[in-house]
């Protein structure tokens, strides 16, 4: 039996063949400028980086180590464990507010693959489930920080590790097959963007926590929550996705951040949306 991972990888490679004219906005179009990753000369403090292997499905949680062949099953088992733990925590509360009640009711019935459709494909409430088409999406994001020597670092929330700072070169080494998208807030000064990375650095060492639906809660983080909160707190409660209420029904995904109107795409290594076969 062919696994979902193998099928998606083969299809993605085929669909990407005619689209390898990679682009960096503002860069020349000659062969030397073509890359699957942005030139670090483009980096500014407070920029965002989204890594993704274009020939692979997006895992449930970003890991610093390479993904193994059984990752699909491991991801599902982990998500199911965390889902049940979260529902138990709700049942132990005396009184739930309407948002928690709605979320709990939906999660009781939700399967792992329904979760993937919602989180990775950004399917909103009320939209039909994608039963014949699965979009491949970016599954991780980090904040760039430049040191005094203009050397880039990535601040990110990683499963089992928590919020960490890692040199960009080492970060890339852990993602040898990944392409990288680069973005930054539009219409903001360099001083404002400096504040984003400084805010993200305040949470170094905080634990990784995915089943957390208050984006302004700093007790634990997943990757895109760290970015949302860092922007929100450093820029006078500016919500990058236009939703001022940090309490959400479901997760804020890396894809939502990438396509937020407030985010400028500085470097795009290829088409972001790719589809698996029907």
Secondary structure, DSSP 8 states (H G I E B T S, - for coil): ---HHHHHHHHHHHHHGGG---EETTS--SGGG--SS--GGG--TT-EEEEE-TTS---SS--SS---TTHHHHHHHHHHHHHHHHHHHHHTSS---HHHHHHHHHHHH--HHHHHHHHHH---TTS---SS--EE-----EEEEE-TT--EEEEEEETTTEEEEEEHHHHHHTTTT-EEEEEEETT--HHHHHHHHHHHHTTTT-EE-SS--BTT--SEE-HHHHHHHHHHHHTTS--TTS----B-SS---HHHHHT-TTEEEEEE-S-S-EE---
